[in-house]
């Protein structure tokens, strides 16, 4: 069991930026591909971005390409999601997720999930 702890959510305005963080209680953090998902009110959970164990492979959903950036710091056991030019449609609970294995599986299918952090973008 990998424990994932997200932080950084909040209420922002249209066009603002926000950075989410996720810290894993896992010594072999670099052995896990990591990613972010989100669930908007009344919608299914959707993939946002994923990054391989070494950081060399990154995948984004089309809806966030050019606005969101995923990164990781294996020394800190952390993965981040920098979100720029936020829109009201980005309002959702954002979940950090981890998959055993350094590669990003397609589709990205995590084994471990955080509890989620709320991001609300007002117009």
C-alpha positions in Angstrom: 0.0 0.0 0.0 1.4 3.4 -1.0 0.1 6.4 0.9 -0.3 9.5 -1.3 -1.0 12.9 0.3 -2.1 15.8 -2.0 -2.1 19.5 -1.2 -2.3 22.8 -2.9 -6.0 23.0 -3.9 -8.1 26.1 -3.4 -10.3 28.7 -4.9 -8.9 30.8 -7.7 -10.2 33.0 -10.5 -10.4 32.4 -14.2 -6.9 32.7 -15.7 -5.1 32.2 -12.4 -2.4 29.6 -11.6 -2.2 26.9 -8.9 0.3 24.2 -8.1 -0.7 20.9 -6.6 1.7 18.7 -4.7 1.6 15.0 -3.8 4.0 13.3 -1.4 4.3 9.6 -1.3 5.2 7.6 1.8 7.2 5.1 -0.3 11.0 4.6 -0.2 11.1 3.3 -3.8 9.2 6.2 -5.2 11.2 6.3 -8.4 9.9 2.8 -9.2 6.4 4.2 -9.6 4.9 6.0 -12.6 2.8 8.8 -11.1 -0.1 10.8 -12.4 -3.1 13.1 -11.8 -6.8 12.6 -12.4 -9.8 14.8 -11.7 -13.5 14.4 -11.2 -15.7 17.3 -11.9 -19.2 17.6 -10.3 -21.6 15.2 -12.0 -18.9 13.7 -14.3 -16.7 10.7 -14.4 -13.1 10.7 -13.2 -10.8 11.6 -16.0 -7.1 11.4 -16.7 -5.1 14.6 -16.6 -1.4 13.8 -16.8 1.2 11.1 -16.0 5.0 10.9 -15.7 7.3 7.9 -15.7 9.5 6.9 -12.8 12.5 8.8 -14.1 10.6 11.7 -15.5 11.5 11.0 -19.1 8.0 10.2 -20.4 5.1 12.6 -19.8 1.6 12.2 -21.1 -1.2 14.9 -21.0 -4.9 14.9 -21.7 -5.7 17.1 -24.7 -7.8 19.3 -22.5 -4.8 20.5 -20.4 -1.9 20.4 -22.9 -0.1 23.7 -23.0 -1.6 24.8 -19.7 -0.7 22.1 -17.1 2.8 20.7 -16.4 3.5 17.6 -14.4 6.9 17.1 -12.8 8.4 15.0 -10.0 11.3 15.2 -7.5 12.3 11.6 -6.6 14.5 12.8 -3.8 11.5 14.4 -2.1 9.1 11.5 -3.1 6.9 14.1 -4.7 5.0 14.8 -7.9 3.6 18.1 -8.9 0.9 19.6 -11.2 1.5 23.2 -12.2 -1.8 24.5 -13.6 -1.8 27.8 -15.5 -4.5 29.7 -17.2 -7.1 27.9 -15.2 -10.7 27.9 -16.5 -14.0 27.2 -14.7 -14.2 23.9 -16.5 -11.1 22.8 -14.6 -13.1 22.9 -11.4 -12.8 19.4 -9.9 -11.4 17.2 -7.2 -7.9 16.4 -8.2 -6.4 13.0 -7.3 -2.8 12.0 -7.2 -2.2 8.4 -8.4 0.6 5.9 -8.6 1.2 2.8 -10.7 3.9 0.2 -9.9 6.5 0.2 -12.7 8.6 3.0 -14.0 6.8 3.2 -17.4 3.6 5.0 -18.0 1.1 2.4 -19.1 -1.4 3.3 -21.8 -4.0 3.9 -20.6 -2.5 4.9 -17.3 -4.1 2.6 -14.8 -3.0 3.4 -11.2 -3.0 1.1 -8.3 -2.8 3.7 -5.6 -4.9 6.9 -5.0 -4.7 9.9 -2.8 -7.7 11.3 -1.1 -8.1 14.2 -3.5 -7.8 18.0 -3.2 -10.5 20.5 -4.4 -9.8 23.0 -7.1 -12.4 25.6 -7.8 -12.1 28.2 -10.6 -14.6 31.0 -10.5 -15.5 33.0 -13.6 
